[in-house]
Amino acid sequence: MADNGDDEYRIQQGDYVVLKRGDIFKAVQIVPKKKIIFEKQWFFLDNAVGNLYSTTFEISSGGILQPQKLKETGTPSDLKEAGTDNRNIVDDGKSQKLTRDDIETLKEQGLKGQEIIQQLIENSSTFRDKTEYAQDKYIKKKKKKYENTVTILKPSCRILAMMYHGREPGKICHLRYDTLAQMLTLANIHARSKVLVFETCAGLVLGSIMERMGGYGSVIQMYPGGGPVRAGVESFGFPAHFHDTLHEFPICHVNALLAGDLDTTAKDPTAEEKFSLAADEEQIQPEAEQQGSPEEQSMETNAEDDAAQDQEKIEKEKRKEAKAQERKVKLEEKRKKLAAAAALLEGRNADGLVIASRFHPCPVLMTLLRFLAPSRPFVVYSQYKETLIECYTKLKEQGGTVNLRLSDTWLRHYQVLPNRTHPVLLMSGGGGYLLSGMTVAVDQSKPAASQRSEEPAPKRQKLKDTEG
């Protein structure tokens, strides 16, 4: 892939990338001469352009990145001596001869992380007495502290989900990456499908769905409030044609759309009121500025001041007209987007529904299910099972859904090393809960009460035989 000139696998200017160091991730954009601060270190990403993704770089003096050369890691051959146990080692803080000032001096001399670790090993009086496992643990700990390296990865839903869950889990409603994978599978997300999304997870779920669809089909984001939140979508760095498949529709207009009362051609009254209020304020300001004492007004009678005031008024009028024109353009774009999303929803033939929100999911689910075609999947995520139990009960009472399933997942990482494979002690307490199911067409010709009163044919025949 490196020889065929394929730019897809190489870091380009303006790309969104993910920086990795150990288990810590950070999403940034490649911008020329932009200072990046990551894990208490600063550097520039200019030298990373043109290199392959997943390359590990060393941070040299001046914040310049250099691709790390492949070399053998581990202890030198003369330091492979190891003790049988650690019972005689006392952690009194006196085993290391190098002080903090000595280590800072080594850094100023230009020594790299591996060379500093070598000096620490040589000046440790207890290193040779430690067991082989303890020596590896010591070296791994010092590498994490002194090795100035960073790996640049291509963004994906898995990497970004791990980044958010590790750094800011509250922003994504504590949605774990394995739960997100199950949501994409249960909702049957695939290319050329029409998917409804209602989420408040910083755009992570929306971006994951767009990535799975590959730029084909349509995604309709139902959003609360004044506008959609898509901070996580930007971190994916999608091409322009991916965003052509993305539509948005305010959740507050759903009832009007279902009732057939939504007018997408009418102007937004709230926006017009804000516009008129802003215009009135701008008109009042010049009048207030003109007001003053009679003495001051009498002093400002020369021709130069009049010309300056006239010029100022003309500039203010121009700025006012430009702002008004800009508002009109934005309102027109908003109306066009609303009309396009409404046209997609009016068919009520969506192929899937995904809900992951901090709001109570029950009213949202009951409303948006009406836009799904029969035999289509839906999945709802919640951090708490009580809200999903309420959704499960209402769906059972209402009908129109089958294969309802309420589940939670349990994830545990394992350390897999020679003679020391065991579960990792620190793990996530919970990954949230999922409610999934499938829509079915309901026969509206018969009322629900008559359907319940009907008895199976074998049972009726058995009653006749007993009566006879």
Wavefront OBJ file of the C-alpha trace (Angstrom):
o trace
v 0.000 0.000 0.000
v 2.941 2.310 0.551
v 4.171 1.882 -3.020
v 0.970 2.345 -4.995
v 0.558 6.033 -4.101
v -2.812 5.529 -2.444
v -3.459 8.649 -0.376
v -6.192 6.955 1.640
v -3.607 5.296 3.885
v -1.337 8.328 4.243
v -1.687 11.338 6.539
v -2.739 14.416 4.577
v -2.952 18.101 5.415
v -6.327 18.933 6.967
v -7.110 15.316 7.979
v -8.730 14.507 11.290
v -6.524 12.027 13.175
v -6.410 10.360 16.588
v -3.270 10.583 18.719
v -2.513 7.547 20.876
v -0.110 7.056 23.729
v -0.679 3.998 25.862
v -4.412 3.823 26.535
v -4.964 7.567 26.047
v -6.511 8.956 22.834
v -7.089 12.467 21.516
v -8.766 13.612 18.268
v -7.129 16.559 16.452
v -6.903 18.031 12.965
v -3.689 18.343 10.946
v -3.151 22.122 10.706
v 0.176 23.675 9.631
v 2.270 25.129 12.469
v -0.425 24.401 15.073
v 0.919 23.559 18.528
v -0.603 20.350 19.931
v -0.486 19.568 23.657
v -0.987 15.888 24.473
v -0.127 14.139 27.742
v 1.913 17.077 29.093
v 3.987 17.299 25.902
v 3.782 19.741 23.001
v 4.683 19.163 19.364
v 3.769 20.034 15.769
v 2.173 17.614 13.318
v 3.702 19.093 10.147
v 6.305 16.313 9.783
v 3.618 13.626 10.061
v 2.128 14.582 6.666
v 2.937 11.972 4.023
v 3.585 9.134 6.466
v 1.361 6.099 6.796
v -1.355 5.917 9.427
v -0.525 3.905 12.581
v 3.070 5.179 12.438
v 4.745 5.830 15.793
v 6.729 9.073 16.021
v 9.400 10.230 18.442
v 9.102 13.781 19.781
v 12.474 15.465 19.435
v 13.596 18.908 20.616
v 11.498 21.763 19.277
v 8.367 19.604 19.122
v 9.383 18.002 15.807
v 8.062 14.507 15.053
v 10.381 11.868 13.623
v 9.242 8.344 12.620
v 10.464 5.865 15.204
v 13.020 3.352 13.963
v 12.270 -0.297 14.572
v 14.563 -1.765 17.192
v 14.574 -4.524 19.743
v 13.093 -3.641 23.088
v 13.800 -5.086 26.489
v 16.756 -5.262 28.814
v 20.341 -5.511 27.553
v 22.011 -8.906 27.505
v 24.227 -8.079 30.472
v 21.207 -7.146 32.616
v 19.123 -10.272 32.109
v 19.944 -11.515 35.587
v 16.823 -11.943 37.673
v 16.059 -12.963 41.219
v 13.817 -15.772 42.381
v 11.455 -13.625 44.454
v 10.983 -10.084 45.744
v 10.759 -10.834 49.456
v 14.054 -9.120 50.347
v 13.403 -5.944 48.321
v 12.377 -2.971 50.453
v 10.802 0.048 48.780
v 12.562 2.724 50.842
v 13.155 5.140 47.942
v 16.952 4.738 48.158
v 17.468 2.102 45.469
v 17.703 4.658 42.612
v 20.987 6.610 42.584
v 19.869 9.120 39.928
v 18.038 12.146 41.291
v 15.397 14.192 39.489
v 18.016 16.838 38.649
v 20.230 14.166 37.098
v 17.357 12.951 34.909
v 16.575 16.517 33.787
v 20.266 16.953 32.912
v 20.148 13.803 30.789
v 17.105 15.190 28.957
v 18.907 18.484 28.303
v 21.845 16.532 26.870
v 19.477 15.124 24.226
v 19.173 11.571 25.509
v 16.064 9.768 24.252
v 13.594 7.812 26.333
v 15.233 4.408 25.804
v 18.645 5.777 26.789
v 17.243 7.378 29.959
v 15.581 4.057 30.899
v 18.950 2.341 30.367
v 20.582 4.790 32.793
v 17.811 4.186 35.365
v 18.337 0.418 35.129
v 22.086 0.705 35.543
v 21.745 2.989 38.559
v 19.115 0.863 40.318
v 20.562 -1.242 43.141
v 17.553 -3.600 43.287
v 16.818 -4.198 39.593
v 18.906 -7.405 39.326
v 17.304 -8.815 42.484
v 13.766 -8.473 41.077
v 12.027 -11.359 39.347
v 11.764 -11.387 35.568
v 8.113 -10.335 35.768
v 8.925 -7.456 38.126
v 11.720 -6.283 35.803
v 9.337 -6.209 32.823
v 6.814 -4.288 34.896
v 9.483 -1.780 35.950
v 10.628 -1.203 32.360
v 7.038 -0.829 31.135
v 6.341 1.772 33.834
v 9.460 3.788 32.979
v 8.685 3.634 29.259
v 5.280 5.135 29.877
v 6.920 8.003 31.780
v 10.046 8.796 29.774
v 9.510 7.611 26.195
v 8.477 10.608 24.083
v 6.446 8.791 21.459
v 3.008 9.248 19.922
v 1.107 7.089 17.425
v -1.176 8.666 14.802
v -4.257 6.592 13.942
v -7.014 6.920 11.366
v -10.343 7.722 13.090
v -12.953 4.960 13.299
v -16.064 4.393 15.402
v -14.209 1.911 17.623
v -11.272 4.246 18.326
v -13.463 7.309 18.905
v -15.810 5.330 21.168
v -12.824 4.201 23.246
v -11.538 7.787 23.346
v -14.840 9.251 24.580
v -15.442 6.421 27.063
v -11.948 6.787 28.503
v -11.810 10.595 28.729
v -15.379 12.002 28.794
v -17.923 9.206 29.308
v -20.588 11.656 30.475
v -20.724 13.259 27.018
v -21.814 9.985 25.429
v -24.179 8.888 28.235
v -21.554 6.323 29.366
v -22.066 4.368 26.126
v -19.374 1.681 25.952
v -17.819 0.628 22.649
v -19.084 -2.960 22.800
v -22.631 -1.689 23.419
v -22.284 0.643 20.420
v -21.246 -2.326 18.260
v -24.324 -4.250 19.357
v -26.542 -1.270 18.515
v -25.212 -1.116 14.951
v -25.800 -4.860 14.550
v -29.270 -4.982 16.110
v -30.436 -2.003 14.011
v -29.139 -3.728 10.834
v -27.256 -0.635 9.676
v -26.095 -1.102 6.075
v -25.580 0.881 2.884
v -28.554 2.248 0.898
v -30.922 2.196 3.873
v -32.959 4.969 5.501
v -32.196 5.274 9.219
v -33.741 7.509 11.891
v -31.424 8.595 14.704
v -32.232 10.381 17.951
v -29.112 10.764 20.079
v -27.450 13.096 22.568
v -24.031 11.394 22.549
v -22.060 14.277 20.972
v -22.627 12.802 17.505
v -20.743 9.548 18.192
v -23.708 7.282 17.400
v -24.603 9.355 14.334
v -21.022 9.218 13.024
v -20.828 5.456 13.623
v -24.015 4.929 11.595
v -22.698 7.112 8.758
v -19.425 5.171 8.741
v -21.259 1.837 8.561
v -23.425 3.092 5.655
v -20.374 4.195 3.681
v -21.951 7.312 2.181
v -24.917 5.498 0.575
v -28.511 5.859 1.719
v -29.932 8.528 4.026
v -29.640 9.301 7.729
v -32.263 11.522 9.352
v -31.161 13.006 12.670
v -34.056 13.936 14.958
v -32.701 16.597 17.299
v -34.023 18.451 20.368
v -33.454 22.142 21.002
v -32.325 24.771 18.529
v -29.993 22.666 16.425
v -28.245 19.306 16.085
v -25.022 18.555 17.990
v -22.395 16.897 15.779
v -19.031 17.449 17.446
v -18.201 13.742 17.228
v -19.129 13.550 13.530
v -16.407 16.063 12.640
v -13.762 13.881 14.299
v -14.498 11.092 11.790
v -13.269 13.297 8.936
v -15.859 12.067 6.423
v -15.609 13.082 2.744
v -18.073 15.675 1.423
v -20.421 13.126 -0.185
v -21.028 11.507 3.224
v -22.645 14.722 4.461
v -24.994 14.768 1.450
v -26.747 11.729 2.941
v -27.293 13.451 6.311
v -30.605 15.198 7.007
v -31.969 16.860 10.123
v -35.457 17.313 11.540
v -36.486 18.953 14.861
v -38.278 16.579 17.203
v -40.715 19.358 18.165
v -42.261 19.296 14.647
v -42.902 15.532 14.565
v -46.500 15.744 15.817
v -47.306 18.396 13.217
v -45.829 16.179 10.500
v -47.858 13.171 11.644
v -51.040 15.270 11.705
v -50.297 16.711 8.261
v -50.163 20.300 9.563
v -46.470 20.965 8.964
v -45.941 23.898 6.589
v -42.352 23.839 5.340
v -42.865 26.882 3.090
v -43.842 29.270 5.902
v -41.211 31.411 7.531
v -40.009 30.679 11.035
v -41.932 33.176 13.228
v -39.455 33.038 16.102
v -36.552 33.802 13.786
v -38.479 36.708 12.201
v -39.230 38.141 15.653
v -35.550 37.930 16.618
v -34.625 39.621 13.338
v -37.090 42.501 13.871
v -35.953 42.975 17.483
v -32.308 43.120 16.413
v -33.156 45.654 13.695
v -35.048 47.829 16.195
v -32.110 47.755 18.600
v -29.744 48.837 15.823
v -32.079 51.724 14.953
v -32.383 52.828 18.592
v -28.609 52.875 19.113
v -27.844 55.688 16.616
v -30.719 57.749 18.065
v -29.344 57.347 21.569
v -25.889 58.309 20.373
v -27.248 61.474 18.787
v -28.906 62.568 22.030
v -26.802 64.819 24.234
v -26.625 68.199 25.873
v -27.458 71.326 23.770
v -23.932 72.626 24.250
v -22.357 69.491 22.780
v -24.759 69.506 19.840
v -24.014 73.166 19.106
v -20.255 72.475 19.104
v -20.560 69.707 16.473
v -21.567 71.956 13.602
v -18.481 71.984 11.410
v -18.529 70.324 8.020
v -15.865 67.710 8.762
v -17.854 66.234 11.652
v -21.011 66.152 9.543
v -19.203 64.302 6.758
v -17.760 61.790 9.255
v -21.209 61.202 10.749
v -22.733 60.702 7.310
v -20.022 58.217 6.410
v -20.592 56.374 9.687
v -24.337 56.163 9.029
v -23.737 54.786 5.548
v -21.396 52.105 6.911
v -23.917 51.152 9.590
v -26.659 50.855 6.981
v -24.426 48.639 4.848
v -23.596 46.407 7.804
v -27.285 46.208 8.701
v -28.225 45.215 5.149
v -25.453 42.596 5.040
v -26.640 41.066 8.324
v -30.240 41.035 7.118
v -29.230 39.340 3.884
v -27.171 36.776 5.794
v -30.117 35.997 8.081
v -32.420 35.555 5.092
v -29.982 33.119 3.462
v -29.674 31.089 6.666
v -33.456 30.960 7.112
v -33.883 29.823 3.510
v -31.294 27.062 3.954
v -32.996 25.939 7.156
v -36.382 25.783 5.398
v -34.925 23.748 2.523
v -33.368 21.246 4.940
v -36.633 20.962 6.854
v -38.587 20.350 3.639
v -36.107 17.703 2.434
v -36.216 15.818 5.751
v -40.028 16.064 5.896
v -40.276 14.582 2.391
v -38.217 11.579 3.504
v -40.290 11.080 6.648
v -43.709 11.424 5.001
v -43.400 8.023 3.329
v -43.143 6.338 6.767
v -40.887 3.701 5.242
v -37.683 4.057 7.274
v -35.486 0.948 7.525
v -34.276 1.372 11.092
v -34.469 3.439 14.265
v -31.687 4.106 16.787
v -32.259 6.019 20.043
v -29.451 6.846 22.492
v -30.325 9.838 24.612
v -30.183 11.296 28.091
v -33.920 12.051 27.797
v -36.638 9.573 28.738
v -36.872 7.337 25.639
v -40.509 6.192 25.973
v -42.373 9.117 24.332
v -39.701 9.461 21.651
v -39.826 5.749 20.824
v -43.630 5.605 20.632
v -43.685 8.577 18.258
v -40.800 7.639 15.953
v -41.917 4.000 15.582
v -44.733 5.289 13.385
v -42.198 6.294 10.736
v -40.802 2.733 10.400
v -41.940 0.339 7.703
v -43.161 -3.129 8.814
v -40.543 -5.768 9.542
v -37.869 -3.223 10.413
v -35.570 -3.277 13.483
v -35.233 -0.679 16.211
v -32.883 -0.362 19.175
v -32.958 1.934 22.219
v -30.005 2.563 24.542
v -30.346 3.834 28.089
v -27.977 4.039 31.018
v -30.819 2.884 33.294
v -32.967 -0.214 32.885
v -36.100 1.261 34.532
v -36.795 3.538 31.559
v -36.452 0.620 29.126
v -38.740 -1.569 31.242
v -41.418 1.114 30.836
v -40.826 1.127 27.053
v -41.037 -2.683 26.986
v -44.378 -2.671 28.865
v -45.945 -0.029 26.621
v -44.837 -1.799 23.455
v -46.388 -5.038 24.706
v -49.658 -3.260 25.463
v -49.772 -1.311 22.196
v -48.765 -4.156 19.872
v -47.169 -3.756 16.459
v -43.784 -5.099 17.604
v -42.307 -8.574 18.031
v -39.066 -10.106 19.268
v -38.710 -7.563 22.068
v -35.498 -8.101 23.993
v -34.063 -6.167 26.946
v -30.391 -6.910 27.577
v -27.206 -5.638 29.152
v -23.608 -6.537 28.327
v -20.644 -7.395 30.486
v -17.126 -6.748 29.242
v -13.819 -7.709 30.824
v -10.299 -7.389 29.464
v -7.693 -10.102 29.991
v -3.951 -9.778 30.280
v -2.454 -12.467 28.051
v 1.254 -12.920 28.787
v 3.475 -16.003 29.332
v 2.647 -17.662 32.685
v 0.610 -14.620 33.823
v -2.705 -14.620 31.995
v -5.492 -13.272 34.198
v -8.421 -10.821 34.080
v -7.525 -7.166 34.344
v -8.399 -5.958 37.832
v -9.795 -2.567 36.795
v -12.818 -2.840 34.504
v -15.952 -0.961 33.495
v -18.848 -1.412 35.904
v -21.586 -1.436 33.263
v -22.191 -0.718 29.615
v -25.830 0.370 29.817
v -28.962 -1.441 28.619
v -30.457 -2.122 25.192
v -34.060 -2.643 24.132
v -34.404 -4.075 20.632
v -37.263 -5.401 18.564
v -38.947 -5.624 15.163
v -41.995 -3.810 13.815
v -44.913 -5.734 12.279
v -48.008 -4.685 10.370
v -51.149 -4.626 12.532
v -54.507 -5.690 11.072
v -56.736 -2.668 11.640
v -59.910 -4.344 10.312
v -60.675 -6.028 13.651
v -60.606 -4.369 17.067
v -58.119 -5.650 19.603
v -60.877 -6.861 21.980
v -62.450 -9.179 19.392
v -59.032 -10.624 18.541
v -58.459 -11.550 22.169
v -61.913 -13.141 22.539
v -61.408 -15.543 19.650
v -60.407 -19.054 20.727
v -58.308 -21.527 18.741
v -60.238 -24.101 16.677
v -59.031 -27.186 18.621
v -60.222 -25.647 21.889
v -63.688 -24.870 20.492
v -64.004 -28.431 19.141
v -63.072 -29.840 22.529
v -65.780 -27.768 24.233
v -68.424 -29.032 21.770
v -67.440 -32.658 22.388
v -67.799 -32.256 26.154
v -71.202 -30.602 25.817
v -72.487 -33.389 23.574
l 1 2 3 4 5 6 7 8 9 10 11 12 13 14 15 16 17 18 19 20 21 22 23 24 25 26 27 28 29 30 31 32 33 34 35 36 37 38 39 40 41 42 43 44 45 46 47 48 49 50 51 52 53 54 55 56 57 58 59 60 61 62 63 64 65 66 67 68 69 70 71 72 73 74 75 76 77 78 79 80 81 82 83 84 85 86 87 88 89 90 91 92 93 94 95 96 97 98 99 100 101 102 103 104 105 106 107 108 109 110 111 112 113 114 115 116 117 118 119 120 121 122 123 124 125 126 127 128 129 130 131 132 133 134 135 136 137 138 139 140 141 142 143 144 145 146 147 148 149 150 151 152 153 154 155 156 157 158 159 160 161 162 163 164 165 166 167 168 169 170 171 172 173 174 175 176 177 178 179 180 181 182 183 184 185 186 187 188 189 190 191 192 193 194 195 196 197 198 199 200 201 202 203 204 205 206 207 208 209 210 211 212 213 214 215 216 217 218 219 220 221 222 223 224 225 226 227 228 229 230 231 232 233 234 235 236 237 238 239 240 241 242 243 244 245 246 247 248 249 250 251 252 253 254 255 256 257 258 259 260 261 262 263 264 265 266 267 268 269 270 271 272 273 274 275 276 277 278 279 280 281 282 283 284 285 286 287 288 289 290 291 292 293 294 295 296 297 298 299 300 301 302 303 304 305 306 307 308 309 310 311 312 313 314 315 316 317 318 319 320 321 322 323 324 325 326 327 328 329 330 331 332 333 334 335 336 337 338 339 340 341 342 343 344 345 346 347 348 349 350 351 352 353 354 355 356 357 358 359 360 361 362 363 364 365 366 367 368 369 370 371 372 373 374 375 376 377 378 379 380 381 382 383 384 385 386 387 388 389 390 391 392 393 394 395 396 397 398 399 400 401 402 403 404 405 406 407 408 409 410 411 412 413 414 415 416 417 418 419 420 421 422 423 424 425 426 427 428 429 430 431 432 433 434 435 436 437 438 439 440 441 442 443 444 445 446 447 448 449 450 451 452 453 454 455 456 457 458 459 460 461 462 463 464 465 466 467 468
